[in-house]
Amino acid sequence: MSSPYIVVERLEDWEPFYPCENLITAKDFLGLDPSPELPARVINLCRDYKYLGRGYYCSLLAEARGDRVLPTVRTINDLSKRRMYGLGLASLEKMLRRDNAKLGRLDVESYRLRAFFGTTSVEELQGIARQLFDLFPCPILQIGFKRIDRTWAIEEVKSLSIHQLEEGEQDEFAAALDQFSDNVWKRPRRRRTYAFDLAILADPREQLPPSNRKALERFVVAGRQIGINVDLIAKRDYPRLTEYDGLFIRETTAVDHHTYQFAQKAEHLNIPVIDDPNSIVRCANKVYLTELLRENEVAAPRARVLYRDDPAALDAAIEELGFPFVLKIPDGSFSRGIYKVADRAELEAASKKLFRSSVLVLAQEFMFTDFDWRIGVLGGRPLFACKYFMSKGHWQIYNHSATGSRRSGGFSTMAIEQAPAEAVKLAVKVSALIGKGFYGVDIKQTVDRFHVIEVNDNPNIDAGIEDAHLGKLLYLRVMEHLYSEMETHRYG
């Protein structure tokens, strides 16, 4: 496999290092004709990346040619101003607090760290260096730490050029470059040329995954049929996300989870992701959804938000909703963290349990039906329609017993045209309030109207259930949507 292009502003900048077969000046790189071959790999080591300068244009034209370049224009722009990269630093605050003790041993008021492709010789700060590279993939990053009282904070993050490195740092850079090329770009392309590379994030050990093994296999086959090379990746493959043109998350998502970090990184890399960080945040929290539905006058069960520090809220919920009603933890999924309470004693016991993990709990009107409608909506269009029946002898679809066993009800999958038109229209409307991703809208049907129960990002597509009507066509439609999104992101 050929080496990546190493782009430098002046050839003498590379003199401290071993000769490189693909070393090229920025001037010559900008004059290259686009290659009809597979996309090239480019490491842009220009002296600076200022807007509309040589370094900026090297990354811009590389991306326009379909090459894989480091840093991308997105990263260059993010690092250009504190107000741009400061947003990304918020996710590092927890790690930095943990590392305060390590920085606290330094008898200085400020500290400068240089990281090369996400690595540093300062072992204690390797985690920070790695995460900063994941946020801002750039060959050389300089991180400035500042002590504020007894706490350390990141004051500055900026890119550096190889001509600014000292002798010892040149050795570190060379070693990091070798490791980066081997570990991140080591996989050769398939013999067949695909238009795009798509990663599907899945965990084979997950007990209730949104897609079972057979469904994942069908996604892979469907993608390759229309020109998408599909790889199944796992949590450990986070650094490899730069290899792909898109990400499809098939793990149960949560904000405080690696799935959200993957979604954030994909968005930061400016590649399509289902589902995107905003959708995960909005769908993960039932309190947010309740307020969203109320604000937009969408039919939903009556609900009240309970505050842990407001005991009177329990009495207000009883008066407004009447027993029985349902208590929900904001970020529960698959019928977990949900209790039906029939009297004051059950209410106090359940709320006490839920308040241990959340300052807010949702109290919601109890509406029993034999089934819930699930309308799948992708990119603003209905994709599938299912009836999920309640577990036998239970009021929920999933029955999680105290012994750890789990039962679920049956299902009935049908053509979109066979589902009630009002339910489908309602699902499309509510999905648009969340975003343009992939959603499963749960709807209860009563005698006189339809009520939205919740909106799920990353809804189930399991072989034998959601695909029971469309079969393999369901997977093709998902892949066609992703193909279109990747094409739009690449060519505009």
MOHU-V798661 format. One record per residue. N is the residue number from 1. RES is the residue in one small letter. PHI is phi in degrees with one decimal (999 if undefined). Layout:
# MOHU-V798661
n;res;phi
N;RES;PHI
N;RES;PHI
This chain:
# MOHU-V798661
n;res;phi
1;m;999
2;s;-69.3
3;s;-74.0
4;p;-71.1
5;y;-64.7
6;i;-107.3
7;v;-101.1
8;v;-125.3
9;e;-76.7
10;r;-133.2
11;l;-60.0
12;e;-65.7
13;d;-63.3
14;w;-95.7
15;e;-57.9
16;p;-68.9
17;f;-113.0
18;y;-63.8
19;p;-55.9
20;c;-126.8
21;e;-65.8
22;n;-112.4
23;l;-70.4
24;i;-150.4
25;t;-79.3
26;a;-59.5
27;k;-59.4
28;d;-69.4
29;f;-64.0
30;l;-64.0
31;g;-90.4
32;l;-65.4
33;d;-79.5
34;p;-55.3
35;s;-85.3
36;p;-77.3
37;e;-75.0
38;l;-63.9
39;p;-53.9
40;a;-79.4
41;r;-109.6
42;v;-130.2
43;i;-112.3
44;n;-89.0
45;l;-113.3
46;c;-62.1
47;r;-65.3
48;d;-154.5
49;y;-119.5
50;k;-59.9
51;y;-54.5
52;l;66.9
53;g;-88.4
54;r;-59.8
55;g;-61.3
56;y;-61.4
57;y;-69.1
58;c;-62.0
59;s;-70.4
60;l;-62.2
61;l;-71.1
62;a;-60.2
63;e;-65.0
64;a;-63.1
65;r;-81.8
66;g;87.0
67;d;-77.1
68;r;-98.4
69;v;-123.2
70;l;-132.6
71;p;-82.1
72;t;-80.3
73;v;-61.8
74;r;-59.2
75;t;-65.6
76;i;-57.8
77;n;-65.8
78;d;-62.5
79;l;-83.6
80;s;-74.3
81;k;-142.2
82;r;-57.9
83;r;-66.4
84;m;-83.1
85;y;-82.4
86;g;-62.1
87;l;-63.9
88;g;-69.2
89;l;-68.9
90;a;-57.7
91;s;-71.5
92;l;-95.2
93;e;-59.1
94;k;-62.5
95;m;-64.9
96;l;-65.8
97;r;-61.8
98;r;-66.3
99;d;-89.7
100;n;-59.4
101;a;-63.8
102;k;-67.8
103;l;-71.4
104;g;-63.5
105;r;-72.9
106;l;-80.8
107;d;-87.8
108;v;-142.4
109;e;-94.0
110;s;-145.0
111;y;-147.9
112;r;-115.7
113;l;-121.3
114;r;-111.1
115;a;-123.0
116;f;-119.7
117;f;51.8
118;g;82.2
119;t;-120.5
120;t;-148.9
121;s;-76.3
122;v;-84.8
123;e;-57.4
124;e;-63.8
125;l;-107.8
126;q;-61.5
127;g;-61.4
128;i;-63.6
129;a;-61.4
130;r;-64.5
131;q;-68.6
132;l;-65.1
133;f;-66.6
134;d;-64.6
135;l;-75.2
136;f;-130.6
137;p;-63.3
138;c;-145.8
139;p;-53.3
140;i;-128.7
141;l;-119.1
142;q;-112.0
143;i;-112.6
144;g;-102.6
145;f;-103.5
146;k;-133.7
147;r;-84.9
148;i;-119.0
149;d;59.0
150;r;-106.9
151;t;-112.5
152;w;-95.9
153;a;-137.1
154;i;-82.4
155;e;-90.7
156;e;-154.5
157;v;-133.9
158;k;-146.8
159;s;-87.5
160;l;-126.3
161;s;-108.9
162;i;-64.6
163;h;-71.8
164;q;-93.4
165;l;-82.9
166;e;-83.7
167;e;-58.2
168;g;-63.8
169;e;-69.5
170;q;-62.8
171;d;-64.9
172;e;-60.7
173;f;-62.2
174;a;-61.0
175;a;-65.4
176;a;-66.9
177;l;-63.4
178;d;-60.2
179;q;-66.2
180;f;-62.3
181;s;-64.1
182;d;-72.2
183;n;-86.6
184;v;-94.2
185;w;-112.9
186;k;-80.2
187;r;-79.1
188;p;-73.5
189;r;-68.0
190;r;-66.0
191;r;-61.1
192;r;-80.7
193;t;-87.5
194;y;-105.1
195;a;-70.5
196;f;-142.6
197;d;-113.2
198;l;-119.3
199;a;-101.3
200;i;-111.2
201;l;-85.2
202;a;-146.1
203;d;-123.5
204;p;-63.4
205;r;-92.6
206;e;-66.1
207;q;-73.2
208;l;-126.2
209;p;-73.6
210;p;-71.7
211;s;-142.0
212;n;-78.6
213;r;-57.9
214;k;-65.6
215;a;-64.4
216;l;-60.3
217;e;-62.2
218;r;-70.6
219;f;-62.6
220;v;-62.4
221;v;-64.0
222;a;-62.4
223;g;-62.0
224;r;-68.3
225;q;-66.2
226;i;-110.2
227;g;99.3
228;i;-113.3
229;n;-81.4
230;v;-109.8
231;d;-118.1
232;l;-85.6
233;i;-121.3
234;a;-128.0
235;k;-53.3
236;r;-65.9
237;d;-90.9
238;y;-50.6
239;p;-64.1
240;r;-84.8
241;l;-61.0
242;t;-64.3
243;e;-76.1
244;y;-109.9
245;d;-95.9
246;g;-165.6
247;l;-134.7
248;f;-121.1
249;i;-88.7
250;r;-120.8
251;e;-119.6
252;t;-64.7
253;t;-89.3
254;a;-158.8
255;v;-67.6
256;d;-91.4
257;h;-150.8
258;h;-65.1
259;t;-61.5
260;y;-68.2
261;q;-64.7
262;f;-60.8
263;a;-62.7
264;q;-61.7
265;k;-65.5
266;a;-60.8
267;e;-63.9
268;h;-66.0
269;l;-78.5
270;n;63.1
271;i;-118.3
272;p;-61.1
273;v;-141.1
274;i;-121.3
275;d;-102.1
276;d;-75.4
277;p;-57.3
278;n;-62.2
279;s;-64.6
280;i;-62.9
281;v;-61.5
282;r;-69.8
283;c;-81.1
284;a;-69.4
285;n;-112.1
286;k;-69.7
287;v;-66.3
288;y;-59.1
289;l;-62.7
290;t;-61.1
291;e;-66.6
292;l;-63.8
293;l;-66.0
294;r;-65.9
295;e;-63.1
296;n;-100.1
297;e;53.9
298;v;-94.2
299;a;-60.5
300;a;-155.4
301;p;-58.2
302;r;-58.6
303;a;-148.1
304;r;-144.2
305;v;-87.6
306;l;-102.2
307;y;-104.0
308;r;-58.8
309;d;-91.0
310;d;-129.5
311;p;-58.2
312;a;-65.9
313;a;-63.2
314;l;-65.0
315;d;-64.9
316;a;-64.0
317;a;-65.7
318;i;-61.8
319;e;-66.3
320;e;-79.5
321;l;-101.0
322;g;72.1
323;f;-76.6
324;p;-80.8
325;f;-141.9
326;v;-113.3
327;l;-107.4
328;k;-131.1
329;i;-74.9
330;p;-57.2
331;d;-113.3
332;g;-75.5
333;s;-149.6
334;f;52.6
335;s;67.2
336;r;-92.6
337;g;71.0
338;i;-128.6
339;y;-130.8
340;k;-96.5
341;v;-114.9
342;a;-109.4
343;d;-156.9
344;r;-62.1
345;a;-63.6
346;e;-65.4
347;l;-62.5
348;e;-65.4
349;a;-66.9
350;a;-69.0
351;s;-65.8
352;k;-59.8
353;k;-66.3
354;l;-72.4
355;f;-68.3
356;r;-65.7
357;s;-114.6
358;s;-152.8
359;v;-77.7
360;l;-120.7
361;v;-133.9
362;l;-97.3
363;a;-100.8
364;q;-134.7
365;e;-53.6
366;f;-85.8
367;m;-125.9
368;f;-83.9
369;t;-137.2
370;d;-72.0
371;f;-153.4
372;d;-113.8
373;w;-77.8
374;r;-122.2
375;i;-106.5
376;g;-85.9
377;v;-125.3
378;l;-123.8
379;g;58.1
380;g;87.1
381;r;-122.6
382;p;-65.0
383;l;-111.7
384;f;-150.5
385;a;-134.4
386;c;-135.6
387;k;-102.5
388;y;-104.5
389;f;-86.6
390;m;-67.7
391;s;-59.3
392;k;-55.2
393;g;72.5
394;h;-135.4
395;w;-98.0
396;q;-123.3
397;i;-67.5
398;y;-106.1
399;n;-114.2
400;h;-94.4
401;s;-78.2
402;a;-65.4
403;t;-82.6
404;g;98.1
405;s;-75.9
406;r;-144.1
407;r;-127.9
408;s;-134.5
409;g;-81.7
410;g;-83.6
411;f;-152.0
412;s;-143.9
413;t;-104.7
414;m;-145.6
415;a;-67.9
416;i;-52.7
417;e;-66.2
418;q;-85.8
419;a;-78.2
420;p;-57.7
421;a;-58.4
422;e;-65.6
423;a;-66.5
424;v;-65.0
425;k;-60.6
426;l;-64.6
427;a;-63.6
428;v;-65.1
429;k;-62.4
430;v;-67.9
431;s;-59.4
432;a;-64.1
433;l;-71.7
434;i;-89.5
435;g;168.5
436;k;-118.9
437;g;-90.6
438;f;-118.0
439;y;-133.4
440;g;-116.2
441;v;-98.8
442;d;-93.5
443;i;-132.2
444;k;-100.7
445;q;-108.5
446;t;-106.0
447;v;-60.5
448;d;-110.3
449;r;-165.2
450;f;-109.7
451;h;-126.2
452;v;-78.5
453;i;-88.7
454;e;-165.3
455;v;-118.9
456;n;-107.0
457;d;-78.1
458;n;53.5
459;p;-70.0
460;n;-64.7
461;i;-132.3
462;d;-110.7
463;a;-61.9
464;g;95.8
465;i;-121.1
466;e;-63.5
467;d;-94.1
468;a;-62.2
469;h;-94.0
470;l;-81.6
471;g;62.3
472;k;-65.6
473;l;-62.8
474;l;-60.8
475;y;-69.2
476;l;-64.6
477;r;-66.3
478;v;-64.9
479;m;-66.5
480;e;-64.0
481;h;-63.7
482;l;-65.4
483;y;-58.7
484;s;-61.9
485;e;-65.3
486;m;-66.5
487;e;-65.3
488;t;-63.8
489;h;-66.6
490;r;-78.5
491;y;-109.2
492;g;79.6
